[in-house]
Amino acid sequence: MSKRKKYSKEFKLDAVSLVIDQNYSRAEAARNLGLNSNMLGRWVAEQREAGDQSFRGNGKLSPEQEETRHLKLQVKQLRMEREILKKATVFFAKKTK
């Protein structure tokens, strides 16, 4: 089984630049670079959609994704603290009776 080819961010940006800036057709640019035109089309779409945040690599989150991850962790922490306070309130209410 063959391994998937990995392309650097710079290569992808250069390939997308051929289509966007230099007005090559997707098919022509892909053929010249030895790529599938559908792959190049995905790269162009990602570049147009994400701009500077495109082609981050595996495991690297966009700023929005990083903020969402941080906020979810914070919500989880706050819920745990709230549960502890509820249990402490019940414990001390029983103790004072």
Biopython code that builds the backbone (N, CA, C, O; Angstrom):
import numpy as np
from Bio.PDB.StructureBuilder import StructureBuilder

atoms = [
    (1, "MET", "N", (0.843, -1.177, 0.000)),
    (1, "MET", "CA", (0.000, 0.000, 0.000)),
    (1, "MET", "C", (0.893, 1.245, 0.000)),
    (1, "MET", "O", (1.850, 1.323, 0.770)),
    (2, "SER", "N", (0.588, 2.193, -0.839)),
    (2, "SER", "CA", (1.417, 3.385, -0.944)),
    (2, "SER", "C", (1.042, 4.406, 0.134)),
    (2, "SER", "O", (-0.106, 4.488, 0.571)),
    (3, "LYS", "N", (2.031, 5.165, 0.537)),
    (3, "LYS", "CA", (1.791, 6.207, 1.534)),
    (3, "LYS", "C", (1.250, 7.446, 0.844)),
    (3, "LYS", "O", (1.527, 7.708, -0.327)),
    (4, "ARG", "N", (0.460, 8.208, 1.615)),
    (4, "ARG", "CA", (-0.043, 9.468, 1.080)),
    (4, "ARG", "C", (1.102, 10.457, 0.974)),
    (4, "ARG", "O", (1.975, 10.518, 1.839)),
    (5, "LYS", "N", (1.081, 11.210, -0.075)),
    (5, "LYS", "CA", (2.097, 12.228, -0.256)),
    (5, "LYS", "C", (1.745, 13.426, 0.617)),
    (5, "LYS", "O", (0.580, 13.810, 0.717)),
    (6, "LYS", "N", (2.751, 14.009, 1.244)),
    (6, "LYS", "CA", (2.543, 15.198, 2.065)),
    (6, "LYS", "C", (3.210, 16.373, 1.385)),
    (6, "LYS", "O", (4.336, 16.273, 0.897)),
    (7, "TYR", "N", (2.507, 17.476, 1.361)),
    (7, "TYR", "CA", (3.017, 18.679, 0.718)),
    (7, "TYR", "C", (3.207, 19.758, 1.778)),
    (7, "TYR", "O", (2.395, 19.888, 2.695)),
    (8, "SER", "N", (4.261, 20.514, 1.649)),
    (8, "SER", "CA", (4.544, 21.576, 2.611)),
    (8, "SER", "C", (3.567, 22.729, 2.409)),
    (8, "SER", "O", (2.931, 22.862, 1.363)),
    (9, "LYS", "N", (3.473, 23.546, 3.436)),
    (9, "LYS", "CA", (2.597, 24.715, 3.363)),
    (9, "LYS", "C", (3.047, 25.634, 2.227)),
    (9, "LYS", "O", (2.218, 26.186, 1.505)),
    (10, "GLU", "N", (4.348, 25.793, 2.073)),
    (10, "GLU", "CA", (4.876, 26.673, 1.032)),
    (10, "GLU", "C", (4.504, 26.166, -0.364)),
    (10, "GLU", "O", (4.139, 26.953, -1.238)),
    (11, "PHE", "N", (4.599, 24.848, -0.569)),
    (11, "PHE", "CA", (4.229, 24.265, -1.852)),
    (11, "PHE", "C", (2.752, 24.527, -2.144)),
    (11, "PHE", "O", (2.389, 24.912, -3.255)),
    (12, "LYS", "N", (1.909, 24.314, -1.139)),
    (12, "LYS", "CA", (0.475, 24.533, -1.323)),
    (12, "LYS", "C", (0.185, 25.994, -1.641)),
    (12, "LYS", "O", (-0.620, 26.297, -2.522)),
    (13, "LEU", "N", (0.840, 26.891, -0.926)),
    (13, "LEU", "CA", (0.618, 28.318, -1.180)),
    (13, "LEU", "C", (1.075, 28.708, -2.583)),
    (13, "LEU", "O", (0.419, 29.504, -3.255)),
    (14, "ASP", "N", (2.193, 28.151, -3.021)),
    (14, "ASP", "CA", (2.671, 28.424, -4.377)),
    (14, "ASP", "C", (1.705, 27.872, -5.427)),
    (14, "ASP", "O", (1.430, 28.529, -6.431)),
    (15, "ALA", "N", (1.194, 26.669, -5.191)),
    (15, "ALA", "CA", (0.247, 26.065, -6.134)),
    (15, "ALA", "C", (-1.039, 26.888, -6.204)),
    (15, "ALA", "O", (-1.574, 27.117, -7.289)),
    (16, "VAL", "N", (-1.528, 27.326, -5.061)),
    (16, "VAL", "CA", (-2.746, 28.142, -5.026)),
    (16, "VAL", "C", (-2.499, 29.479, -5.702)),
    (16, "VAL", "O", (-3.379, 30.012, -6.378)),
    (17, "SER", "N", (-1.301, 30.020, -5.519)),
    (17, "SER", "CA", (-0.948, 31.292, -6.146)),
    (17, "SER", "C", (-1.008, 31.212, -7.673)),
    (17, "SER", "O", (-1.388, 32.176, -8.336)),
    (18, "LEU", "N", (-0.634, 30.066, -8.218)),
    (18, "LEU", "CA", (-0.728, 29.899, -9.681)),
    (18, "LEU", "C", (-2.166, 30.097, -10.157)),
    (18, "LEU", "O", (-2.409, 30.722, -11.189)),
    (19, "VAL", "N", (-3.106, 29.561, -9.397)),
    (19, "VAL", "CA", (-4.517, 29.638, -9.799)),
    (19, "VAL", "C", (-5.088, 31.022, -9.520)),
    (19, "VAL", "O", (-5.742, 31.613, -10.378)),
    (20, "ILE", "N", (-4.839, 31.539, -8.315)),
    (20, "ILE", "CA", (-5.485, 32.795, -7.907)),
    (20, "ILE", "C", (-4.787, 34.012, -8.517)),
    (20, "ILE", "O", (-5.435, 34.864, -9.127)),
    (21, "ASP", "N", (-3.472, 34.089, -8.351)),
    (21, "ASP", "CA", (-2.745, 35.298, -8.752)),
    (21, "ASP", "C", (-2.319, 35.302, -10.215)),
    (21, "ASP", "O", (-2.342, 36.346, -10.867)),
    (22, "GLN", "N", (-1.930, 34.140, -10.734)),
    (22, "GLN", "CA", (-1.382, 34.088, -12.085)),
    (22, "GLN", "C", (-2.391, 33.596, -13.117)),
    (22, "GLN", "O", (-2.050, 33.410, -14.286)),
    (23, "ASN", "N", (-3.615, 33.387, -12.690)),
    (23, "ASN", "CA", (-4.742, 33.046, -13.572)),
    (23, "ASN", "C", (-4.552, 31.774, -14.394)),
    (23, "ASN", "O", (-5.068, 31.665, -15.507)),
    (24, "TYR", "N", (-3.813, 30.816, -13.845)),
    (24, "TYR", "CA", (-3.764, 29.491, -14.466)),
    (24, "TYR", "C", (-5.093, 28.805, -14.173)),
    (24, "TYR", "O", (-5.723, 29.077, -13.151)),
    (25, "SER", "N", (-5.518, 27.920, -15.066)),
    (25, "SER", "CA", (-6.700, 27.118, -14.748)),
    (25, "SER", "C", (-6.273, 26.077, -13.716)),
    (25, "SER", "O", (-5.098, 25.720, -13.623)),
    (26, "ARG", "N", (-7.236, 25.602, -12.952)),
    (26, "ARG", "CA", (-6.934, 24.580, -11.951)),
    (26, "ARG", "C", (-6.311, 23.346, -12.599)),
    (26, "ARG", "O", (-5.332, 22.791, -12.102)),
    (27, "ALA", "N", (-6.895, 22.935, -13.708)),
    (27, "ALA", "CA", (-6.413, 21.731, -14.395)),
    (27, "ALA", "C", (-4.992, 21.923, -14.916)),
    (27, "ALA", "O", (-4.157, 21.027, -14.795)),
    (28, "GLU", "N", (-4.721, 23.082, -15.490)),
    (28, "GLU", "CA", (-3.395, 23.347, -16.046)),
    (28, "GLU", "C", (-2.335, 23.406, -14.936)),
    (28, "GLU", "O", (-1.257, 22.827, -15.071)),
    (29, "ALA", "N", (-2.646, 24.101, -13.853)),
    (29, "ALA", "CA", (-1.694, 24.203, -12.740)),
    (29, "ALA", "C", (-1.457, 22.828, -12.121)),
    (29, "ALA", "O", (-0.321, 22.468, -11.813)),
    (30, "ALA", "N", (-2.522, 22.071, -11.942)),
    (30, "ALA", "CA", (-2.393, 20.728, -11.355)),
    (30, "ALA", "C", (-1.552, 19.826, -12.248)),
    (30, "ALA", "O", (-0.701, 19.084, -11.757)),
    (31, "ARG", "N", (-1.781, 19.884, -13.536)),
    (31, "ARG", "CA", (-1.028, 19.057, -14.483)),
    (31, "ARG", "C", (0.457, 19.423, -14.441)),
    (31, "ARG", "O", (1.311, 18.537, -14.447)),
    (32, "ASN", "N", (0.770, 20.719, -14.399)),
    (32, "ASN", "CA", (2.170, 21.166, -14.359)),
    (32, "ASN", "C", (2.874, 20.753, -13.069)),
    (32, "ASN", "O", (4.081, 20.510, -13.063)),
    (33, "LEU", "N", (2.116, 20.676, -11.982)),
    (33, "LEU", "CA", (2.705, 20.327, -10.687)),
    (33, "LEU", "C", (2.611, 18.842, -10.370)),
    (33, "LEU", "O", (3.156, 18.383, -9.366)),
    (34, "GLY", "N", (1.925, 18.094, -11.218)),
    (34, "GLY", "CA", (1.773, 16.663, -10.981)),
    (34, "GLY", "C", (0.773, 16.359, -9.871)),
    (34, "GLY", "O", (0.945, 15.402, -9.116)),
    (35, "LEU", "N", (-0.265, 17.173, -9.778)),
    (35, "LEU", "CA", (-1.295, 17.008, -8.751)),
    (35, "LEU", "C", (-2.620, 16.632, -9.378)),
    (35, "LEU", "O", (-2.807, 16.750, -10.589)),
    (36, "ASN", "N", (-3.528, 16.184, -8.548)),
    (36, "ASN", "CA", (-4.903, 15.979, -8.967)),
    (36, "ASN", "C", (-5.596, 17.340, -8.905)),
    (36, "ASN", "O", (-5.416, 18.076, -7.935)),
    (37, "SER", "N", (-6.380, 17.680, -9.917)),
    (37, "SER", "CA", (-7.005, 19.005, -9.942)),
    (37, "SER", "C", (-8.024, 19.173, -8.822)),
    (37, "SER", "O", (-8.266, 20.293, -8.372)),
    (38, "ASN", "N", (-8.632, 18.063, -8.361)),
    (38, "ASN", "CA", (-9.568, 18.171, -7.237)),
    (38, "ASN", "C", (-8.841, 18.573, -5.956)),
    (38, "ASN", "O", (-9.363, 19.353, -5.160)),
    (39, "MET", "N", (-7.642, 18.041, -5.761)),
    (39, "MET", "CA", (-6.854, 18.391, -4.588)),
    (39, "MET", "C", (-6.495, 19.873, -4.622)),
    (39, "MET", "O", (-6.621, 20.584, -3.626)),
    (40, "LEU", "N", (-6.048, 20.316, -5.782)),
    (40, "LEU", "CA", (-5.703, 21.730, -5.928)),
    (40, "LEU", "C", (-6.943, 22.596, -5.703)),
    (40, "LEU", "O", (-6.846, 23.676, -5.121)),
    (41, "GLY", "N", (-8.087, 22.134, -6.154)),
    (41, "GLY", "CA", (-9.336, 22.872, -5.927)),
    (41, "GLY", "C", (-9.659, 23.003, -4.448)),
    (41, "GLY", "O", (-10.122, 24.051, -3.998)),
    (42, "ARG", "N", (-9.410, 21.919, -3.681)),
    (42, "ARG", "CA", (-9.628, 21.976, -2.230)),
    (42, "ARG", "C", (-8.681, 22.979, -1.587)),
    (42, "ARG", "O", (-9.074, 23.724, -0.689)),
    (43, "TRP", "N", (-7.435, 22.996, -2.046)),
    (43, "TRP", "CA", (-6.459, 23.933, -1.500)),
    (43, "TRP", "C", (-6.870, 25.376, -1.795)),
    (43, "TRP", "O", (-6.757, 26.251, -0.936)),
    (44, "VAL", "N", (-7.345, 25.610, -3.012)),
    (44, "VAL", "CA", (-7.789, 26.964, -3.386)),
    (44, "VAL", "C", (-8.973, 27.373, -2.512)),
    (44, "VAL", "O", (-9.020, 28.498, -2.015)),
    (45, "ALA", "N", (-9.925, 26.464, -2.326)),
    (45, "ALA", "CA", (-11.096, 26.770, -1.497)),
    (45, "ALA", "C", (-10.686, 27.057, -0.062)),
    (45, "ALA", "O", (-11.200, 27.989, 0.558)),
    (46, "GLU", "N", (-9.761, 26.259, 0.470)),
    (46, "GLU", "CA", (-9.308, 26.487, 1.839)),
    (46, "GLU", "C", (-8.605, 27.826, 1.968)),
    (46, "GLU", "O", (-8.807, 28.539, 2.951)),
    (47, "GLN", "N", (-7.789, 28.174, 0.996)),
    (47, "GLN", "CA", (-7.076, 29.459, 1.023)),
    (47, "GLN", "C", (-8.062, 30.622, 0.979)),
    (47, "GLN", "O", (-7.902, 31.604, 1.704)),
    (48, "ARG", "N", (-9.079, 30.513, 0.131)),
    (48, "ARG", "CA", (-10.066, 31.593, 0.035)),
    (48, "ARG", "C", (-10.888, 31.704, 1.314)),
    (48, "ARG", "O", (-11.245, 32.806, 1.731)),
    (49, "GLU", "N", (-11.185, 30.578, 1.930)),
    (49, "GLU", "CA", (-12.010, 30.570, 3.133)),
    (49, "GLU", "C", (-11.233, 30.989, 4.378)),
    (49, "GLU", "O", (-11.710, 31.809, 5.162)),
    (50, "ALA", "N", (-10.041, 30.429, 4.560)),
    (50, "ALA", "CA", (-9.304, 30.623, 5.814)),
    (50, "ALA", "C", (-8.218, 31.692, 5.721)),
    (50, "ALA", "O", (-7.748, 32.170, 6.754)),
    (51, "GLY", "N", (-7.816, 32.069, 4.543)),
    (51, "GLY", "CA", (-6.781, 33.096, 4.394)),
    (51, "GLY", "C", (-5.475, 32.693, 5.040)),
    (51, "GLY", "O", (-4.910, 31.651, 4.707)),
    (52, "ASP", "N", (-4.986, 33.513, 5.968)),
    (52, "ASP", "CA", (-3.698, 33.258, 6.623)),
    (52, "ASP", "C", (-3.711, 32.007, 7.493)),
    (52, "ASP", "O", (-2.656, 31.442, 7.781)),
    (53, "GLN", "N", (-4.882, 31.577, 7.908)),
    (53, "GLN", "CA", (-4.981, 30.410, 8.783)),
    (53, "GLN", "C", (-5.033, 29.091, 8.010)),
    (53, "GLN", "O", (-5.160, 28.030, 8.620)),
    (54, "SER", "N", (-4.939, 29.139, 6.701)),
    (54, "SER", "CA", (-5.017, 27.911, 5.911)),
    (54, "SER", "C", (-3.720, 27.112, 6.011)),
    (54, "SER", "O", (-2.648, 27.665, 6.256)),
    (55, "PHE", "N", (-3.841, 25.815, 5.817)),
    (55, "PHE", "CA", (-2.718, 24.873, 5.798)),
    (55, "PHE", "C", (-1.908, 24.908, 7.102)),
    (55, "PHE", "O", (-0.683, 25.036, 7.087)),
    (56, "ARG", "N", (-2.620, 24.792, 8.226)),
    (56, "ARG", "CA", (-1.967, 24.844, 9.533)),
    (56, "ARG", "C", (-1.209, 23.563, 9.850)),
    (56, "ARG", "O", (-0.254, 23.598, 10.625)),
    (57, "GLY", "N", (-1.602, 22.452, 9.281)),
    (57, "GLY", "CA", (-0.955, 21.187, 9.595)),
    (57, "GLY", "C", (-1.778, 20.391, 10.585)),
    (57, "GLY", "O", (-2.768, 20.886, 11.123)),
    (58, "ASN", "N", (-1.371, 19.165, 10.822)),
    (58, "ASN", "CA", (-2.117, 18.281, 11.711)),
    (58, "ASN", "C", (-2.012, 18.736, 13.155)),
    (58, "ASN", "O", (-0.924, 19.032, 13.647)),
    (59, "GLY", "N", (-3.147, 18.788, 13.824)),
    (59, "GLY", "CA", (-3.170, 19.086, 15.246)),
    (59, "GLY", "C", (-3.071, 20.549, 15.604)),
    (59, "GLY", "O", (-3.183, 20.898, 16.779)),
    (60, "LYS", "N", (-2.869, 21.399, 14.649)),
    (60, "LYS", "CA", (-2.768, 22.825, 14.947)),
    (60, "LYS", "C", (-4.138, 23.461, 14.762)),
    (60, "LYS", "O", (-4.733, 23.384, 13.687)),
    (61, "LEU", "N", (-4.625, 24.083, 15.814)),
    (61, "LEU", "CA", (-5.965, 24.637, 15.805)),
    (61, "LEU", "C", (-5.960, 26.086, 15.353)),
    (61, "LEU", "O", (-4.988, 26.815, 15.553)),
    (62, "SER", "N", (-7.056, 26.483, 14.746)),
    (62, "SER", "CA", (-7.225, 27.886, 14.397)),
    (62, "SER", "C", (-7.492, 28.652, 15.688)),
    (62, "SER", "O", (-7.836, 28.038, 16.698)),
    (63, "PRO", "N", (-7.344, 29.962, 15.685)),
    (63, "PRO", "CA", (-7.607, 30.731, 16.909)),
    (63, "PRO", "C", (-9.019, 30.508, 17.460)),
    (63, "PRO", "O", (-9.210, 30.444, 18.674)),
    (64, "GLU", "N", (-10.002, 30.389, 16.568)),
    (64, "GLU", "CA", (-11.377, 30.156, 17.019)),
    (64, "GLU", "C", (-11.516, 28.784, 17.679)),
    (64, "GLU", "O", (-12.178, 28.645, 18.708)),
    (65, "GLN", "N", (-10.889, 27.778, 17.082)),
    (65, "GLN", "CA", (-10.939, 26.428, 17.649)),
    (65, "GLN", "C", (-10.210, 26.377, 18.981)),
    (65, "GLN", "O", (-10.658, 25.703, 19.908)),
    (66, "GLU", "N", (-9.104, 27.073, 19.084)),
    (66, "GLU", "CA", (-8.340, 27.117, 20.338)),
    (66, "GLU", "C", (-9.161, 27.795, 21.433)),
    (66, "GLU", "O", (-9.186, 27.331, 22.573)),
    (67, "GLU", "N", (-9.827, 28.887, 21.086)),
    (67, "GLU", "CA", (-10.666, 29.583, 22.067)),
    (67, "GLU", "C", (-11.829, 28.699, 22.513)),
    (67, "GLU", "O", (-12.154, 28.654, 23.699)),
    (68, "THR", "N", (-12.457, 27.998, 21.573)),
    (68, "THR", "CA", (-13.554, 27.092, 21.911)),
    (68, "THR", "C", (-13.068, 25.992, 22.842)),
    (68, "THR", "O", (-13.741, 25.662, 23.818)),
    (69, "ARG", "N", (-11.911, 25.428, 22.549)),
    (69, "ARG", "CA", (-11.334, 24.383, 23.395)),
    (69, "ARG", "C", (-11.084, 24.909, 24.808)),
    (69, "ARG", "O", (-11.400, 24.239, 25.791)),
    (70, "HIS", "N", (-10.517, 26.106, 24.903)),
    (70, "HIS", "CA", (-10.238, 26.719, 26.198)),
    (70, "HIS", "C", (-11.529, 26.978, 26.975)),
    (70, "HIS", "O", (-11.596, 26.721, 28.177)),
    (71, "LEU", "N", (-12.546, 27.484, 26.290)),
    (71, "LEU", "CA", (-13.819, 27.779, 26.953)),
    (71, "LEU", "C", (-14.514, 26.505, 27.432)),
    (71, "LEU", "O", (-15.126, 26.498, 28.501)),
    (72, "LYS", "N", (-14.424, 25.435, 26.652)),
    (72, "LYS", "CA", (-15.021, 24.164, 27.084)),
    (72, "LYS", "C", (-14.329, 23.630, 28.329)),
    (72, "LYS", "O", (-14.990, 23.116, 29.232)),
    (73, "LEU", "N", (-13.018, 23.745, 28.386)),
    (73, "LEU", "CA", (-12.282, 23.321, 29.580)),
    (73, "LEU", "C", (-12.678, 24.163, 30.794)),
    (73, "LEU", "O", (-12.817, 23.649, 31.903)),
    (74, "GLN", "N", (-12.854, 25.455, 30.565)),
    (74, "GLN", "CA", (-13.246, 26.356, 31.646)),
    (74, "GLN", "C", (-14.653, 26.017, 32.157)),
    (74, "GLN", "O", (-14.889, 26.027, 33.365)),
    (75, "VAL", "N", (-15.582, 25.719, 31.250)),
    (75, "VAL", "CA", (-16.944, 25.340, 31.638)),
    (75, "VAL", "C", (-16.908, 24.054, 32.463)),
    (75, "VAL", "O", (-17.594, 23.949, 33.480)),
    (76, "LYS", "N", (-16.122, 23.094, 32.035)),
    (76, "LYS", "CA", (-15.995, 21.828, 32.765)),
    (76, "LYS", "C", (-15.479, 22.077, 34.180)),
    (76, "LYS", "O", (-16.003, 21.516, 35.142)),
    (77, "GLN", "N", (-14.463, 22.909, 34.307)),
    (77, "GLN", "CA", (-13.893, 23.237, 35.615)),
    (77, "GLN", "C", (-14.931, 23.920, 36.504)),
    (77, "GLN", "O", (-15.058, 23.582, 37.681)),
    (78, "LEU", "N", (-15.670, 24.873, 35.951)),
    (78, "LEU", "CA", (-16.682, 25.595, 36.729)),
    (78, "LEU", "C", (-17.817, 24.674, 37.175)),
    (78, "LEU", "O", (-18.338, 24.824, 38.280)),
    (79, "ARG", "N", (-18.197, 23.735, 36.333)),
    (79, "ARG", "CA", (-19.243, 22.775, 36.717)),
    (79, "ARG", "C", (-18.776, 21.890, 37.861)),
    (79, "ARG", "O", (-19.538, 21.609, 38.786)),
    (80, "MET", "N", (-17.526, 21.452, 37.801)),
    (80, "MET", "CA", (-16.986, 20.631, 38.891)),
    (80, "MET", "C", (-16.959, 21.427, 40.196)),
    (80, "MET", "O", (-17.311, 20.900, 41.251)),
    (81, "GLU", "N", (-16.545, 22.688, 40.128)),
    (81, "GLU", "CA", (-16.514, 23.525, 41.323)),
    (81, "GLU", "C", (-17.915, 23.730, 41.886)),
    (81, "GLU", "O", (-18.103, 23.713, 43.102)),
    (82, "ARG", "N", (-18.887, 23.922, 41.021)),
    (82, "ARG", "CA", (-20.270, 24.104, 41.468)),
    (82, "ARG", "C", (-20.782, 22.860, 42.172)),
    (82, "ARG", "O", (-21.456, 22.958, 43.197)),
    (83, "GLU", "N", (-20.466, 21.689, 41.629)),
    (83, "GLU", "CA", (-20.891, 20.436, 42.261)),
    (83, "GLU", "C", (-20.258, 20.266, 43.644)),
    (83, "GLU", "O", (-20.914, 19.812, 44.582)),
    (84, "ILE", "N", (-19.000, 20.629, 43.761)),
    (84, "ILE", "CA", (-18.327, 20.547, 45.066)),
    (84, "ILE", "C", (-19.008, 21.470, 46.063)),
    (84, "ILE", "O", (-19.225, 21.086, 47.212)),
    (85, "LEU", "N", (-19.344, 22.673, 45.642)),
    (85, "LEU", "CA", (-20.012, 23.621, 46.540)),
    (85, "LEU", "C", (-21.395, 23.126, 46.944)),
    (85, "LEU", "O", (-21.799, 23.309, 48.092)),
    (86, "LYS", "N", (-22.122, 22.507, 46.033)),
    (86, "LYS", "CA", (-23.441, 21.945, 46.369)),
    (86, "LYS", "C", (-23.293, 20.865, 47.426)),
    (86, "LYS", "O", (-24.051, 20.837, 48.396)),
    (87, "LYS", "N", (-22.315, 19.966, 47.246)),
    (87, "LYS", "CA", (-22.104, 18.887, 48.204)),
    (87, "LYS", "C", (-21.662, 19.436, 49.557)),
    (87, "LYS", "O", (-22.066, 18.918, 50.598)),
    (88, "ALA", "N", (-20.844, 20.469, 49.548)),
    (88, "ALA", "CA", (-20.399, 21.075, 50.803)),
    (88, "ALA", "C", (-21.570, 21.729, 51.526)),
    (88, "ALA", "O", (-21.664, 21.653, 52.752)),
    (89, "THR", "N", (-22.461, 22.371, 50.777)),
    (89, "THR", "CA", (-23.634, 23.005, 51.372)),
    (89, "THR", "C", (-24.506, 21.962, 52.050)),
    (89, "THR", "O", (-24.962, 22.180, 53.173)),
    (90, "VAL", "N", (-24.747, 20.841, 51.399)),
    (90, "VAL", "CA", (-25.554, 19.759, 51.973)),
    (90, "VAL", "C", (-24.868, 19.208, 53.217)),
    (90, "VAL", "O", (-25.516, 18.964, 54.235)),
    (91, "PHE", "N", (-23.554, 19.014, 53.129)),
    (91, "PHE", "CA", (-22.794, 18.464, 54.258)),
    (91, "PHE", "C", (-22.897, 19.376, 55.483)),
    (91, "PHE", "O", (-23.164, 18.899, 56.586)),
    (92, "PHE", "N", (-22.690, 20.680, 55.299)),
    (92, "PHE", "CA", (-22.720, 21.598, 56.425)),
    (92, "PHE", "C", (-24.143, 21.846, 56.911)),
    (92, "PHE", "O", (-24.336, 22.134, 58.093)),
    (93, "ALA", "N", (-25.135, 21.747, 56.051)),
    (93, "ALA", "CA", (-26.520, 21.886, 56.483)),
    (93, "ALA", "C", (-26.903, 20.737, 57.416)),
    (93, "ALA", "O", (-27.617, 20.957, 58.394)),
    (94, "LYS", "N", (-26.449, 19.536, 57.135)),
    (94, "LYS", "CA", (-26.721, 18.382, 57.994)),
    (94, "LYS", "C", (-25.962, 18.522, 59.315)),
    (94, "LYS", "O", (-26.470, 18.131, 60.366)),
    (95, "LYS", "N", (-24.779, 19.064, 59.266)),
    (95, "LYS", "CA", (-23.921, 19.202, 60.436)),
    (95, "LYS", "C", (-24.508, 20.178, 61.460)),
    (95, "LYS", "O", (-24.367, 19.971, 62.665)),
    (96, "THR", "N", (-25.164, 21.240, 60.983)),
    (96, "THR", "CA", (-25.687, 22.255, 61.892)),
    (96, "THR", "C", (-27.017, 21.863, 62.530)),
    (96, "THR", "O", (-27.419, 22.487, 63.512)),
    (97, "LYS", "N", (-27.716, 20.852, 62.009)),
    (97, "LYS", "CA", (-29.007, 20.452, 62.559)),
    (97, "LYS", "C", (-28.858, 19.600, 63.766)),
    (97, "LYS", "O", (-29.856, 19.178, 64.350)),
]
sb = StructureBuilder()
sb.init_structure("model")
sb.init_model(0)
sb.init_chain("A")
sb.init_seg("    ")
for serial, (resi, resn, name, xyz) in enumerate(atoms, 1):
    if name == "N":
        sb.init_residue(resn, " ", resi, " ")
    sb.init_atom(name, np.array(xyz, "f"), 0.0, 1.0, " ", f" {name:<3s}", serial, name[0])
structure = sb.get_structure()
